[in-house]
Amino acid sequence: MAGSVKALFFDVFGTLVDWRNGIAREAQSILTPLGYRLDWGAFADAWRDEYQPAMEEVRAGRIPFCKLDALHRRNLVRILPRFDISDLSEAVLHELNLAWHRLDAWPDVPPGLVRLRPRFLLAPVSNGNIALMVDLARRNGFAWDAILGAEVAGDYKPKPRVYLAAAEAFNLAPADCMMVAAHSSDLAAAASCGLRTAHIARPDEHGPNTGERAPSVPVDLASTSLENLAGKLFKQQ
């Protein structure tokens, strides 16, 4: 790898944290005492399926930029009737929306970040807002050097501004930065802005055997875990 990478930028949902099992767990915990019995995995999938369409409203300029927490809340209200859920109090809706703040990391992530931190600047470059990223970091022990991404850029990935604003925040050229993600589309967008790219396989992101086992676009590095990626980076630096 020509030159050296100075900063690693991380996608979060799916790459670092297991959103599907986390949302299913939290929804079940909150809604079961209210008498609801449903397919909690399907509930998590339905909520997540609204993610990209909601952000596209912002990216296309049809609605002003707003934090992902606000989009998640709008999407939650949209899917509830599909599961015959109604008449939830404001307190319950608020608590449900905070489920995204209580997701657990994949097991390899905390030790992988610990291994990487002495050698690289680390930051999430996520569509999640800063408060959401802070809560996930505190829950899982992510030691970031900064929290970057959509709220800093005022737009959502894969818009170029999100990746370029992250590099600018560290006073680095895009080529000095590497985007780490489990999604080829994210990596392709980062590469088009001049960033290096690394793919982490998350084959169970959407349920068993549903995620990307390998990138579908050219990347600088591909790995099956964050710890393994660290080893590959150290050999090439």
MDAnalysis code that builds the backbone (N, CA, C; Angstrom):
import MDAnalysis as mda
import numpy as np

u = mda.Universe.empty(711, n_residues=237, atom_resindex=np.repeat(np.arange(237), 3), trajectory=True)
u.add_TopologyAttr("name", ["N", "CA", "C"] * 237)
u.add_TopologyAttr("resid", np.arange(1, 238))
u.add_TopologyAttr("resname", ["MET", "ALA", "GLY", "SER", "VAL", "LYS", "ALA", "LEU", "PHE", "PHE", "ASP", "VAL", "PHE", "GLY", "THR", "LEU", "VAL", "ASP", "TRP", "ARG", "ASN", "GLY", "ILE", "ALA", "ARG", "GLU", "ALA", "GLN", "SER", "ILE", "LEU", "THR", "PRO", "LEU", "GLY", "TYR", "ARG", "LEU", "ASP", "TRP", "GLY", "ALA", "PHE", "ALA", "ASP", "ALA", "TRP", "ARG", "ASP", "GLU", "TYR", "GLN", "PRO", "ALA", "MET", "GLU", "GLU", "VAL", "ARG", "ALA", "GLY", "ARG", "ILE", "PRO", "PHE", "CYS", "LYS", "LEU", "ASP", "ALA", "LEU", "HIS", "ARG", "ARG", "ASN", "LEU", "VAL", "ARG", "ILE", "LEU", "PRO", "ARG", "PHE", "ASP", "ILE", "SER", "ASP", "LEU", "SER", "GLU", "ALA", "VAL", "LEU", "HIS", "GLU", "LEU", "ASN", "LEU", "ALA", "TRP", "HIS", "ARG", "LEU", "ASP", "ALA", "TRP", "PRO", "ASP", "VAL", "PRO", "PRO", "GLY", "LEU", "VAL", "ARG", "LEU", "ARG", "PRO", "ARG", "PHE", "LEU", "LEU", "ALA", "PRO", "VAL", "SER", "ASN", "GLY", "ASN", "ILE", "ALA", "LEU", "MET", "VAL", "ASP", "LEU", "ALA", "ARG", "ARG", "ASN", "GLY", "PHE", "ALA", "TRP", "ASP", "ALA", "ILE", "LEU", "GLY", "ALA", "GLU", "VAL", "ALA", "GLY", "ASP", "TYR", "LYS", "PRO", "LYS", "PRO", "ARG", "VAL", "TYR", "LEU", "ALA", "ALA", "ALA", "GLU", "ALA", "PHE", "ASN", "LEU", "ALA", "PRO", "ALA", "ASP", "CYS", "MET", "MET", "VAL", "ALA", "ALA", "HIS", "SER", "SER", "ASP", "LEU", "ALA", "ALA", "ALA", "ALA", "SER", "CYS", "GLY", "LEU", "ARG", "THR", "ALA", "HIS", "ILE", "ALA", "ARG", "PRO", "ASP", "GLU", "HIS", "GLY", "PRO", "ASN", "THR", "GLY", "GLU", "ARG", "ALA", "PRO", "SER", "VAL", "PRO", "VAL", "ASP", "LEU", "ALA", "SER", "THR", "SER", "LEU", "GLU", "ASN", "LEU", "ALA", "GLY", "LYS", "LEU", "PHE", "LYS", "GLN", "GLN"])
u.atoms.positions = np.array([
    [0.863, -1.187, 0.000],
    [0.000, 0.000, 0.000],
    [0.896, 1.233, 0.000],
    [0.835, 2.000, -1.088],
    [1.687, 3.178, -1.202],
    [1.303, 4.191, -0.138],
    [2.323, 4.799, 0.467],
    [2.048, 5.773, 1.502],
    [1.540, 5.099, 2.754],
    [1.228, 5.890, 3.746],
    [0.760, 5.327, 5.008],
    [-0.580, 5.915, 5.382],
    [-1.424, 5.091, 5.964],
    [-2.728, 5.528, 6.453],
    [-2.538, 6.142, 7.831],
    [-3.117, 7.302, 8.034],
    [-2.992, 7.992, 9.320],
    [-4.281, 7.945, 10.136],
    [-5.420, 7.827, 9.473],
    [-6.706, 7.827, 10.170],
    [-7.590, 6.729, 9.614],
    [-8.335, 6.094, 10.509],
    [-9.316, 5.092, 10.128],
    [-10.704, 5.615, 10.469],
    [-11.578, 5.597, 9.479],
    [-12.964, 6.030, 9.644],
    [-13.859, 4.793, 9.583],
    [-14.807, 4.703, 10.486],
    [-15.614, 3.496, 10.599],
    [-17.092, 3.759, 10.364],
    [-17.673, 2.965, 9.480],
    [-19.120, 2.816, 9.483],
    [-19.485, 2.137, 10.802],
    [-20.678, 2.379, 11.303],
    [-21.032, 1.868, 12.625],
    [-22.132, 0.806, 12.558],
    [-23.310, 1.143, 12.016],
    [-24.430, 0.201, 12.011],
    [-24.137, -0.966, 11.075],
    [-24.018, -2.146, 11.634],
    [-23.697, -3.322, 10.844],
    [-22.222, -3.633, 10.834],
    [-21.376, -2.609, 10.762],
    [-19.931, -2.823, 10.737],
    [-19.375, -3.016, 12.141],
    [-19.738, -2.111, 13.050],
    [-19.239, -2.197, 14.426],
    [-20.269, -2.751, 15.393],
    [-21.539, -2.475, 15.168],
    [-22.575, -2.924, 16.099],
    [-23.620, -3.766, 15.370],
    [-24.190, -4.682, 16.125],
    [-25.199, -5.624, 15.627],
    [-26.577, -4.988, 15.815],
    [-27.016, -4.245, 14.799],
    [-28.264, -3.496, 14.934],
    [-29.481, -4.429, 14.987],
    [-29.474, -5.516, 14.217],
    [-30.690, -6.336, 14.111],
    [-31.042, -7.006, 15.432],
    [-30.082, -7.699, 16.028],
    [-30.367, -8.358, 17.296],
    [-30.619, -7.347, 18.407],
    [-29.937, -6.215, 18.345],
    [-30.136, -5.196, 19.358],
    [-31.521, -4.583, 19.308],
    [-31.975, -4.231, 18.118],
    [-33.310, -3.641, 17.992],
    [-34.376, -4.664, 18.351],
    [-34.209, -5.908, 17.909],
    [-35.176, -6.958, 18.255],
    [-35.257, -7.130, 19.770],
    [-34.119, -7.166, 20.432],
    [-34.074, -7.343, 21.895],
    [-34.764, -6.184, 22.609],
    [-34.422, -4.962, 22.201],
    [-34.976, -3.784, 22.874],
    [-36.476, -3.663, 22.633],
    [-36.919, -3.926, 21.403],
    [-38.347, -3.838, 21.105],
    [-39.124, -4.879, 21.910],
    [-38.590, -6.070, 21.985],
    [-39.250, -7.108, 22.771],
    [-39.328, -6.715, 24.243],
    [-38.247, -6.173, 24.775],
    [-38.219, -5.787, 26.183],
    [-39.234, -4.695, 26.493],
    [-39.418, -3.766, 25.576],
    [-40.309, -2.628, 25.814],
    [-41.759, -2.968, 25.520],
    [-42.007, -3.743, 24.468],
    [-43.378, -3.958, 24.005],
    [-44.046, -5.205, 24.593],
    [-43.276, -6.200, 24.971],
    [-43.892, -7.393, 25.550],
    [-44.695, -7.079, 26.807],
    [-44.201, -6.260, 27.741],
    [-45.013, -5.932, 28.923],
    [-46.323, -5.207, 28.594],
    [-46.399, -4.657, 27.364],
    [-47.628, -3.974, 26.944],
    [-48.579, -4.926, 26.226],
    [-48.200, -6.205, 26.172],
    [-49.094, -7.207, 25.600],
    [-48.843, -7.559, 24.156],
    [-47.780, -7.056, 23.574],
    [-47.512, -7.330, 22.162],
    [-46.644, -8.569, 22.014],
    [-47.005, -9.415, 21.051],
    [-46.252, -10.601, 20.700],
    [-46.085, -10.598, 19.185],
    [-44.868, -10.510, 18.715],
    [-44.645, -10.459, 17.273],
    [-43.264, -10.986, 16.935],
    [-42.983, -11.045, 15.654],
    [-41.676, -11.468, 15.162],
    [-40.739, -10.274, 15.339],
    [-39.905, -10.316, 16.369],
    [-39.083, -9.154, 16.703],
    [-37.998, -8.913, 15.667],
    [-37.491, -9.974, 15.048],
    [-36.535, -9.788, 13.967],
    [-37.157, -9.077, 12.781],
    [-38.387, -9.436, 12.460],
    [-39.089, -8.772, 11.362],
    [-39.346, -7.305, 11.691],
    [-39.630, -7.030, 12.952],
    [-39.825, -5.641, 13.379],
    [-38.538, -4.845, 13.166],
    [-37.402, -5.415, 13.585],
    [-36.118, -4.738, 13.385],
    [-35.848, -4.516, 11.903],
    [-36.127, -5.523, 11.082],
    [-35.897, -5.400, 9.639],
    [-36.763, -4.304, 9.033],
    [-38.019, -4.265, 9.433],
    [-38.928, -3.263, 8.877],
    [-38.467, -1.851, 9.223],
    [-38.027, -1.673, 10.448],
    [-37.550, -0.352, 10.868],
    [-36.299, 0.028, 10.078],
    [-35.383, -0.899, 9.958],
    [-34.148, -0.634, 9.222],
    [-34.416, -0.403, 7.739],
    [-35.412, -1.061, 7.175],
    [-35.713, -0.897, 5.756],
    [-36.136, 0.527, 5.404],
    [-36.584, 1.285, 6.399],
    [-36.969, 2.677, 6.155],
    [-35.777, 3.634, 6.203],
    [-34.617, 3.119, 6.589],
    [-33.420, 3.931, 6.839],
    [-32.959, 4.680, 5.590],
    [-32.649, 3.946, 4.532],
    [-32.164, 4.591, 3.316],
    [-33.208, 5.489, 2.647],
    [-34.466, 5.055, 2.525],
    [-35.458, 5.970, 1.939],
    [-35.604, 7.277, 2.707],
    [-35.530, 7.220, 4.028],
    [-35.651, 8.449, 4.820],
    [-34.461, 9.372, 4.572],
    [-33.274, 8.826, 4.540],
    [-32.094, 9.659, 4.286],
    [-32.083, 10.205, 2.870],
    [-32.656, 9.459, 1.943],
    [-32.698, 9.941, 0.564],
    [-33.555, 11.200, 0.449],
    [-34.549, 11.320, 1.307],
    [-35.342, 12.553, 1.328],
    [-34.453, 13.758, 1.629],
    [-33.476, 13.562, 2.529],
    [-32.534, 14.628, 2.862],
    [-31.518, 14.811, 1.742],
    [-30.940, 13.720, 1.291],
    [-29.905, 13.807, 0.253],
    [-30.429, 14.467, -1.016],
    [-31.690, 14.214, -1.326],
    [-32.289, 14.779, -2.542],
    [-32.785, 16.202, -2.337],
    [-32.725, 16.695, -1.099],
    [-33.154, 18.056, -0.829],
    [-34.647, 18.229, -0.660],
    [-35.379, 17.125, -0.515],
    [-36.828, 17.230, -0.353],
    [-37.220, 17.654, 1.063],
    [-36.366, 17.347, 2.034],
    [-36.565, 17.840, 3.400],
    [-35.220, 18.333, 3.914],
    [-35.209, 19.250, 4.877],
    [-33.934, 19.739, 5.402],
    [-33.200, 18.648, 6.165],
    [-31.890, 18.841, 6.313],
    [-31.116, 17.898, 7.112],
    [-31.645, 17.882, 8.539],
    [-31.763, 16.692, 9.092],
    [-32.110, 16.521, 10.495],
    [-31.337, 15.325, 11.027],
    [-31.232, 15.232, 12.332],
    [-30.473, 14.147, 12.942],
    [-31.135, 12.802, 12.670],
    [-30.303, 11.766, 12.674],
    [-30.836, 10.428, 12.435],
    [-31.850, 10.040, 13.502],
    [-31.684, 10.495, 14.729],
    [-32.681, 10.211, 15.757],
    [-34.073, 10.638, 15.297],
    [-34.154, 11.795, 14.639],
    [-35.457, 12.288, 14.167],
    [-35.994, 11.408, 13.041],
    [-35.113, 10.968, 12.148],
    [-35.556, 10.080, 11.069],
    [-35.978, 8.722, 11.620],
    [-35.228, 8.205, 12.588],
    [-35.615, 6.937, 13.198],
    [-36.999, 7.035, 13.835],
    [-37.268, 8.149, 14.481],
    [-38.574, 8.318, 15.124],
    [-39.680, 8.370, 14.067],
    [-39.457, 9.085, 13.006],
    [-40.452, 9.154, 11.933],
    [-40.685, 7.771, 11.330],
    [-39.599, 7.029, 11.128],
    [-39.708, 5.690, 10.552],
    [-40.421, 4.730, 11.496],
    [-40.186, 4.880, 12.792],
    [-40.860, 4.040, 13.780],
    [-42.370, 4.219, 13.696],
    [-42.797, 5.458, 13.684],
    [-44.233, 5.738, 13.603],
    [-44.821, 5.164, 12.322],
    [-44.032, 5.162, 11.275],
    [-44.511, 4.664, 9.984],
    [-44.739, 3.160, 10.005],
    [-43.873, 2.412, 10.710],
    [-43.994, 0.946, 10.643],
    [-44.937, 0.360, 11.693],
    [-45.239, 1.079, 12.745],
    [-46.048, 0.510, 13.827],
    [-47.375, -0.079, 13.352],
    [-48.125, 0.596, 12.455],
    [-49.398, 0.010, 12.017],
    [-49.248, -1.339, 11.319],
    [-48.104, -1.602, 10.703],
    [-47.897, -2.877, 10.018],
    [-47.895, -4.042, 11.008],
    [-47.578, -3.747, 12.254],
    [-47.528, -4.777, 13.284],
    [-48.693, -4.653, 14.270],
    [-49.713, -3.888, 13.851],
    [-50.911, -3.683, 14.675],
    [-50.554, -3.138, 16.056],
    [-49.609, -2.213, 16.074],
    [-49.208, -1.549, 17.311],
    [-49.761, -0.134, 17.281],
    [-50.486, 0.222, 18.312],
    [-51.110, 1.548, 18.339],
    [-51.196, 2.049, 19.773],
    [-51.509, 3.330, 19.876],
    [-51.774, 3.961, 21.168],
    [-50.598, 3.869, 22.136],
    [-49.360, 3.913, 21.609],
    [-48.202, 3.959, 22.493],
    [-48.043, 5.366, 23.043],
    [-47.689, 5.454, 24.294],
    [-47.482, 6.767, 24.908],
    [-46.220, 7.409, 24.353],
    [-46.121, 8.715, 24.566],
    [-44.918, 9.427, 24.136],
    [-43.688, 8.862, 24.835],
    [-43.822, 8.497, 26.090],
    [-42.687, 7.940, 26.827],
    [-42.229, 6.627, 26.221],
    [-43.159, 5.775, 25.810],
    [-42.805, 4.490, 25.210],
    [-42.168, 4.705, 23.835],
    [-42.718, 5.601, 23.042],
    [-42.138, 5.892, 21.734],
    [-40.707, 6.410, 21.871],
    [-40.503, 7.284, 22.829],
    [-39.172, 7.836, 23.063],
    [-38.194, 6.727, 23.462],
    [-38.629, 5.844, 24.360],
    [-37.770, 4.764, 24.818],
    [-37.471, 3.787, 23.684],
    [-38.459, 3.509, 22.868],
    [-38.228, 2.638, 21.714],
    [-37.202, 3.246, 20.767],
    [-37.316, 4.530, 20.528],
    [-36.385, 5.176, 19.604],
    [-34.956, 5.134, 20.121],
    [-34.809, 5.139, 21.438],
    [-33.478, 5.060, 22.032],
    [-32.872, 3.662, 21.924],
    [-33.632, 2.708, 21.399],
    [-33.065, 1.377, 21.180],
    [-31.806, 1.448, 20.326],
    [-31.774, 2.388, 19.389],
    [-30.601, 2.525, 18.523],
    [-29.373, 2.982, 19.307],
    [-29.580, 3.548, 20.470],
    [-28.473, 3.989, 21.329],
    [-27.947, 2.861, 22.213],
    [-28.608, 1.707, 22.190],
    [-28.255, 0.619, 23.113],
    [-27.865, -0.657, 22.374],
    [-27.218, -0.511, 21.253],
    [-26.794, -1.665, 20.469],
    [-25.437, -2.170, 20.960],
    [-25.225, -3.464, 20.810],
    [-23.973, -4.079, 21.245],
    [-23.015, -4.261, 20.076],
    [-21.728, -4.133, 20.372],
    [-20.692, -4.327, 19.357],
    [-20.555, -5.803, 19.014],
    [-20.145, -6.070, 17.780],
    [-19.684, -7.406, 17.438],
    [-18.477, -7.727, 18.327],
    [-18.283, -8.991, 18.696],
    [-17.247, -9.323, 19.681],
    [-15.832, -8.885, 19.327],
    [-15.491, -8.863, 18.036],
    [-14.125, -8.519, 17.642],
    [-13.833, -7.026, 17.688],
    [-14.867, -6.197, 17.847],
    [-14.677, -4.755, 17.673],
    [-13.912, -4.096, 18.822],
    [-14.339, -4.240, 20.089],
    [-13.586, -3.555, 21.149],
    [-12.098, -3.904, 21.175],
    [-11.715, -5.198, 21.137],
    [-10.274, -5.482, 21.130],
    [-9.583, -5.001, 19.862],
    [-10.301, -5.015, 18.735],
    [-9.708, -4.527, 17.494],
    [-9.402, -3.046, 17.556],
    [-10.318, -2.258, 18.102],
    [-10.083, -0.826, 18.225],
    [-8.948, -0.536, 19.200],
    [-8.882, -1.294, 20.285],
    [-7.780, -1.119, 21.244],
    [-6.437, -1.359, 20.552],
    [-6.399, -2.366, 19.719],
    [-5.146, -2.683, 19.010],
    [-4.778, -1.599, 18.000],
    [-5.770, -1.000, 17.365],
    [-5.526, -0.008, 16.310],
    [-5.192, 1.380, 16.858],
    [-5.701, 1.701, 18.023],
    [-5.643, 3.083, 18.487],
    [-4.230, 3.642, 18.653],
    [-3.244, 2.879, 19.104],
    [-1.915, 3.474, 19.237],
    [-1.285, 3.913, 17.916],
    [-1.754, 3.359, 16.817],
    [-1.112, 3.611, 15.520],
    [-1.900, 4.558, 14.614],
    [-3.211, 4.726, 14.870],
    [-4.047, 5.496, 13.951],
    [-4.985, 6.424, 14.719],
    [-5.365, 7.522, 14.068],
    [-6.508, 8.293, 14.539],
    [-7.769, 7.502, 14.201],
    [-8.714, 7.450, 15.129],
    [-9.930, 6.656, 14.937],
    [-11.158, 7.530, 15.111],
    [-12.121, 7.356, 14.218],
    [-13.377, 8.097, 14.330],
    [-14.483, 7.358, 13.592],
    [-15.708, 7.402, 14.130],
    [-16.833, 6.929, 13.337],
    [-17.156, 7.945, 12.247],
    [-17.432, 7.455, 11.072],
    [-18.007, 8.292, 10.010],
    [-19.305, 7.599, 9.635],
    [-20.308, 7.925, 10.424],
    [-21.595, 7.235, 10.392],
    [-22.693, 8.217, 10.036],
    [-23.823, 7.670, 9.620],
    [-25.007, 8.503, 9.450],
    [-25.690, 8.784, 10.780],
    [-25.241, 8.135, 11.838],
    [-25.789, 8.391, 13.160],
    [-25.353, 9.734, 13.701],
    [-26.233, 10.392, 14.454],
    [-25.904, 11.692, 15.021],
    [-24.952, 11.547, 16.205],
    [-24.400, 12.675, 16.641],
    [-23.328, 12.647, 17.628],
    [-23.791, 12.030, 18.943],
    [-24.948, 12.408, 19.447],
    [-25.426, 11.851, 20.711],
    [-25.587, 10.342, 20.616],
    [-26.051, 9.862, 19.493],
    [-26.206, 8.419, 19.276],
    [-24.836, 7.742, 19.303],
    [-23.866, 8.331, 18.612],
    [-22.522, 7.765, 18.578],
    [-21.875, 7.774, 19.958],
    [-22.115, 8.824, 20.727],
    [-21.571, 8.899, 22.085],
    [-22.134, 7.771, 22.945],
    [-23.434, 7.547, 22.872],
    [-24.044, 6.494, 23.680],
    [-23.521, 5.114, 23.294],
    [-23.363, 4.861, 21.998],
    [-22.822, 3.569, 21.569],
    [-21.370, 3.416, 22.008],
    [-20.612, 4.507, 21.957],
    [-19.214, 4.450, 22.371],
    [-19.096, 4.152, 23.858],
    [-19.912, 4.806, 24.666],
    [-19.846, 4.590, 26.104],
    [-20.339, 3.187, 26.478],
    [-21.333, 2.704, 25.767],
    [-21.851, 1.370, 26.057],
    [-20.813, 0.290, 25.741],
    [-20.069, 0.487, 24.651],
    [-19.198, -0.561, 24.138],
    [-17.703, -0.299, 24.343],
    [-17.365, 0.833, 24.944],
    [-15.962, 1.127, 25.194],
    [-15.178, 1.530, 23.968],
    [-15.837, 2.201, 23.006],
    [-15.127, 2.706, 21.832],
    [-14.391, 3.985, 22.220],
    [-13.088, 4.011, 22.074],
    [-12.295, 5.196, 22.426],
    [-11.969, 5.968, 21.153],
    [-12.847, 6.888, 20.781],
    [-12.667, 7.659, 19.556],
    [-11.777, 8.884, 19.795],
    [-11.086, 9.306, 18.745],
    [-10.368, 10.580, 18.774],
    [-11.283, 11.738, 18.414],
    [-12.355, 11.450, 17.710],
    [-13.374, 12.447, 17.363],
    [-14.608, 11.676, 16.922],
    [-15.738, 12.364, 16.899],
    [-16.960, 11.780, 16.335],
    [-17.317, 12.602, 15.108],
    [-17.197, 11.966, 13.957],
    [-17.413, 12.631, 12.676],
    [-18.602, 11.979, 11.978],
    [-18.893, 12.418, 10.766],
    [-19.986, 11.811, 10.017],
    [-21.055, 12.796, 9.632],
    [-22.293, 12.304, 9.566],
    [-23.396, 13.051, 8.962],
    [-23.667, 14.382, 9.662],
    [-23.720, 14.371, 10.992],
    [-24.086, 15.607, 11.677],
    [-23.023, 16.683, 11.490],
    [-21.760, 16.292, 11.422],
    [-20.678, 17.243, 11.185],
    [-20.763, 17.793, 9.764],
    [-21.055, 16.913, 8.805],
    [-21.098, 17.319, 7.395],
    [-22.413, 17.975, 7.006],
    [-23.478, 17.737, 7.771],
    [-24.786, 18.265, 7.408],
    [-25.414, 17.550, 6.234],
    [-25.036, 16.292, 6.026],
    [-25.596, 15.491, 4.942],
    [-25.360, 14.021, 5.282],
    [-25.904, 13.144, 4.470],
    [-25.812, 11.708, 4.738],
    [-24.965, 10.993, 3.697],
    [-24.198, 10.004, 4.164],
    [-23.523, 9.113, 3.220],
    [-24.555, 8.504, 2.283],
    [-24.185, 8.263, 1.050],
    [-22.836, 8.325, 0.484],
    [-22.492, 9.647, -0.196],
    [-23.060, 10.759, 0.239],
    [-22.698, 12.040, -0.360],
    [-21.213, 12.310, -0.090],
    [-20.479, 12.800, -1.069],
    [-19.034, 13.012, -0.903],
    [-18.667, 13.898, 0.276],
    [-19.508, 14.878, 0.577],
    [-19.164, 15.819, 1.641],
    [-18.915, 15.125, 2.975],
    [-19.597, 14.021, 3.228],
    [-19.445, 13.335, 4.515],
    [-18.024, 12.795, 4.667],
    [-17.506, 12.168, 3.621],
    [-16.160, 11.600, 3.677],
    [-15.099, 12.701, 3.677],
    [-15.297, 13.714, 2.846],
    [-14.295, 14.769, 2.739],
    [-14.237, 15.622, 4.004],
    [-15.398, 15.868, 4.617],
    [-15.408, 16.640, 5.860],
    [-14.675, 15.902, 6.972],
    [-14.740, 14.574, 6.960],
    [-14.036, 13.788, 7.974],
    [-12.529, 13.943, 7.818],
    [-12.034, 13.845, 6.593],
    [-10.599, 14.030, 6.358],
    [-10.171, 15.439, 6.745],
    [-10.962, 16.423, 6.378],
    [-10.639, 17.818, 6.710],
    [-10.584, 18.041, 8.215],
    [-11.436, 17.366, 8.961],
    [-11.470, 17.551, 10.414],
    [-10.145, 17.165, 11.054],
    [-9.436, 16.207, 10.462],
    [-8.137, 15.783, 10.977],
    [-6.975, 16.445, 10.235],
    [-7.281, 17.427, 9.389],
    [-6.251, 18.094, 8.586],
    [-5.454, 17.104, 7.742],
    [-6.172, 16.146, 7.177],
    [-5.537, 15.124, 6.365],
    [-6.092, 15.137, 4.943],
    [-5.261, 14.690, 4.021],
    [-5.733, 14.451, 2.663],
    [-6.573, 13.174, 2.651],
    [-7.543, 13.074, 1.753],
    [-8.338, 11.847, 1.687],
    [-7.497, 10.584, 1.579],
    [-6.386, 10.642, 0.846],
    [-5.552, 9.459, 0.659],
    [-4.851, 9.011, 1.935],
    [-4.819, 9.869, 2.940],
    [-4.235, 9.501, 4.232],
    [-5.250, 8.816, 5.142],
    [-6.474, 8.666, 4.669],
    [-7.569, 8.143, 5.483],
    [-8.100, 6.853, 4.863],
    [-8.583, 5.977, 5.710],
    [-9.165, 4.721, 5.240],
    [-10.554, 4.553, 5.822],
    [-11.515, 4.290, 4.944],
    [-12.881, 3.999, 5.365],
    [-13.011, 2.502, 5.587],
    [-13.524, 2.116, 6.756],
    [-13.703, 0.718, 7.115],
    [-15.198, 0.452, 7.229],
    [-15.700, -0.489, 6.452],
    [-17.141, -0.734, 6.434],
    [-17.431, -2.162, 6.001],
    [-18.633, -2.612, 6.339],
    [-19.103, -3.929, 5.928],
    [-19.971, -3.847, 4.677],
    [-20.047, -2.673, 4.066],
    [-20.962, -2.438, 2.946],
    [-20.186, -1.900, 1.749],
    [-20.238, -2.614, 0.655],
    [-19.479, -2.230, -0.530],
    [-19.890, -0.864, -1.065],
    [-21.158, -0.516, -0.958],
    [-21.611, 0.776, -1.471],
    [-20.951, 1.935, -0.729],
    [-20.796, 1.790, 0.591],
    [-20.127, 2.801, 1.401],
    [-18.673, 2.936, 0.969],
    [-18.019, 1.802, 0.769],
    [-16.609, 1.818, 0.386],
    [-16.411, 2.384, -1.018],
    [-17.299, 2.074, -1.926],
    [-17.185, 2.617, -3.277],
    [-17.302, 4.134, -3.256],
    [-18.214, 4.653, -2.442],
    [-18.385, 6.096, -2.349],
    [-17.154, 6.751, -1.733],
    [-16.598, 6.130, -0.692],
    [-15.390, 6.674, -0.070],
    [-14.219, 6.666, -1.046],
    [-14.078, 5.573, -1.781],
    [-12.985, 5.470, -2.749],
    [-13.091, 6.532, -3.830],
    [-14.310, 6.845, -4.229],
    [-14.499, 7.874, -5.264],
    [-14.063, 9.247, -4.782],
    [-13.958, 9.409, -3.462],
    [-13.484, 10.669, -2.875],
    [-11.992, 10.633, -2.583],
    [-11.332, 9.524, -2.906],
    [-9.899, 9.427, -2.731],
    [-9.439, 8.735, -1.471],
    [-10.367, 8.212, -0.662],
    [-9.991, 7.508, 0.553],
    [-9.559, 6.081, 0.236],
    [-8.695, 5.527, 1.086],
    [-8.425, 4.097, 1.043],
    [-9.643, 3.369, 1.607],
    [-9.729, 2.078, 1.382],
    [-10.916, 1.343, 1.828],
    [-10.544, -0.025, 2.390],
    [-11.312, -0.442, 3.390],
    [-11.154, -1.775, 3.973],
    [-12.534, -2.349, 4.246],
    [-12.706, -3.597, 3.861],
    [-13.991, -4.271, 4.049],
    [-13.894, -5.249, 5.209],
    [-14.890, -5.208, 6.100],
    [-15.013, -6.164, 7.187],
    [-16.233, -7.035, 6.910],
    [-16.052, -8.332, 6.869],
    [-17.172, -9.234, 6.597],
    [-18.101, -9.319, 7.800],
    [-19.383, -9.081, 7.565],
    [-20.417, -9.271, 8.585],
    [-21.516, -10.127, 7.965],
    [-21.258, -11.418, 7.827],
    [-22.178, -12.277, 7.073],
    [-23.543, -12.453, 7.711],
    [-23.687, -12.108, 8.988],
    [-24.974, -12.297, 9.664],
    [-25.661, -10.967, 9.996],
    [-25.294, -9.893, 9.316],
    [-25.826, -8.568, 9.668],
    [-27.348, -8.525, 9.665],
    [-27.971, -9.072, 8.639],
    [-29.428, -9.017, 8.501],
    [-30.095, -10.326, 8.934],
    [-29.392, -11.110, 9.714],
    [-29.821, -12.451, 10.071],
    [-28.790, -13.440, 9.544],
    [-28.927, -14.724, 9.878],
    [-27.925, -15.716, 9.460],
    [-27.697, -15.738, 7.954],
    [-26.446, -15.593, 7.574],
    [-26.017, -15.695, 6.176],
    [-26.710, -14.693, 5.261],
    [-26.821, -13.465, 5.723],
    [-27.512, -12.442, 4.935],
    [-26.641, -11.238, 4.608],
    [-25.477, -11.127, 5.235],
    [-24.621, -9.961, 5.026],
    [-23.535, -10.229, 4.006],
    [-22.660, -9.260, 3.837],
    [-21.579, -9.376, 2.856],
    [-20.416, -10.182, 3.434],
    [-20.113, -11.303, 2.790],
    [-18.941, -12.085, 3.177],
    [-17.671, -11.540, 2.529],
    [-17.841, -10.850, 1.413],
    [-16.700, -10.298, 0.690],
    [-17.174, -9.045, -0.034],
    [-16.271, -8.110, -0.303],
    [-16.681, -6.886, -1.003],
    [-17.025, -7.172, -2.454],
    [-17.945, -6.391, -2.975],
    [-18.310, -6.516, -4.390],
    [-17.649, -5.430, -5.227],
    [-16.774, -4.648, -4.618],
    [-16.029, -3.589, -5.301],
    [-14.557, -3.738, -4.923],
    [-13.651, -3.186, -5.721],
    [-12.225, -3.245, -5.345],
    [-11.976, -2.486, -4.032],
    [-11.199, -3.073, -3.144],
    [-10.835, -2.428, -1.883],
    [-9.345, -2.633, -1.641],
    [-8.784, -1.828, -0.753],
    [-7.367, -1.970, -0.430],
    [-7.117, -3.180, 0.460],
    [-8.046, -3.430, 1.387],
    [-7.903, -4.555, 2.300],
    [-9.272, -5.176, 2.542],
    [-9.287, -6.468, 2.768],
    [-10.523, -7.155, 3.148],
    [-10.184, -8.116, 4.275],
    [-11.098, -8.221, 5.238],
    [-10.821, -9.021, 6.412],
    [-12.113, -9.589, 6.969],
    [-11.959, -10.592, 7.821],
    [-13.118, -11.213, 8.453],
    [-13.383, -10.670, 9.845],
    [-12.472, -9.852, 10.376],
    [-12.664, -9.264, 11.699],
    [-11.812, -8.018, 11.813],
    [-12.131, -7.191, 12.795],
    [-11.361, -5.972, 12.999],
    [-9.960, -6.286, 13.518],
    [-9.851, -7.318, 14.323],
    [-8.531, -7.706, 14.818],
    [-7.644, -8.192, 13.674],
    [-8.216, -8.959, 12.759],
    [-7.464, -9.432, 11.607],
    [-7.062, -8.268, 10.706],
    [-7.953, -7.297, 10.552],
    [-7.631, -6.109, 9.770],
    [-6.448, -5.367, 10.383],
    [-6.418, -5.274, 11.708],
    [-5.307, -4.611, 12.380],
    [-3.983, -5.274, 12.008],
    [-3.957, -6.601, 12.027],
    [-2.744, -7.312, 11.672],
    [-2.305, -7.013, 10.247],
    [-3.256, -6.963, 9.322],
    [-2.918, -6.669, 7.928],
    [-2.396, -5.247, 7.779],
    [-3.014, -4.303, 8.486],
    [-2.564, -2.916, 8.417],
    [-1.161, -2.770, 8.958],
    [-0.871, -3.409, 10.067],
    [0.443, -3.277, 10.680],
    [1.536, -3.815, 9.754],
    [1.235, -4.873, 9.009],
    [2.224, -5.436, 8.088],
    [2.518, -4.502, 6.934],
    [1.539, -3.674, 6.558],
    [1.695, -2.833, 5.373],
    [2.136, -1.413, 5.699],
    [2.145, -1.044, 6.969],
    [2.517, 0.325, 7.336],
    [4.036, 0.479, 7.388],
])
